[in-house]
Amino acid sequence: MKGDRLYTCVLHIGPNIKTSKFKYHVKISRKYDEELILADREVRNYAEGFEQIVNLGACASFSPDVIKSLLGKRKLKLLTIEVKIFVAQE
């Protein structure tokens, strides 16, 4: 969380040339049904720094309204956040 937004970012530690080979997929869903939101992004290099990555809009970002809509009016407020990393196809 930064401010009122939820950010997800996968950082690669290593040579920048290898960083571009990877992407990640984020899935946020409710535990009790199928409603979900998805995002696909490129993995970023650790040397860029989290602040710069966020400022560039280069990571998955979710507004409070989106998260609240997933939570709904249920008393049980559980979300599942799943991140998968994969090799980008050329």
N, C-alpha and C positions, 0 to 999 in steps of 0.2 A: 504494500500500500504506500502510495505517495499522495499526499493530499487526500482527496476523496475517491481516487481511482485505484483499481487493482491492476497491477502490471505483472506480466509474466515474461521472463527473458531468460534464454539459455545462452550462457557464455562459454566460448571455447578458450582454453588456455593452451596456447601453442602458436605456431606460425600462421600468420594471417592468410596465407595462400591455401592452407588446409581448411580454415574456417568456412570459406565459401562453399565447401562441399556438403555442408550440413544444413538441414532445416528442422523445424520442430512444429508440432501440432498440439494445440491446447484444446481440451474439451472440459467445459464446466457444466455439470448437470445436477439435477435434484436426485436425491437418493430414492424418492418415492414415485417417480414417473419418468417419462422419456423426454421431457422438455430440456433442451440444452442449447448452449452457444459454442461455436467453434472458431478457431483462428489458426492460420498457418503463417509462419514467419521464418525468416532466415536466421540461423544462429549468428550471433555477433561475437567479435573477438574481445576478450577480457580487457585488453589494452585500451580499448575505446573508452572504457569507464561507463558505469551505469547511468550517471547523470546525463552524459552526452547522448547515449542511446535513447533514453526517455525523451530528451529534448528534440531529437530527430524524429521521434515517432516510429522508431525502428523495432519496437517490441509490442507484443499484444497488450492492449489496454482496454479495460472494461469500466464503463461508467457506473456510478452508484445506482442509477435507474435500471440498468440492465441486470445488475445483481439483485436488486430488490424485486424485479419482476420474476426472476427465477425463484426467489424465496417464497413469493406469494404471501398468502395470509395464514399459512399453516403455523401452528405453534412450534413445531419441530423444524428448526432452521439448520438443515444440513445440506451442504453442497459438496460434490466430489470434483476435485480438480485433477485432471490427468494430463501429463505431458509426455509426448513420445518424440524421440529424436530419430531422424532417418537421413540417409545419404541422398542428396538431391540428384535427380537424373539430369544428365547433360543433354 
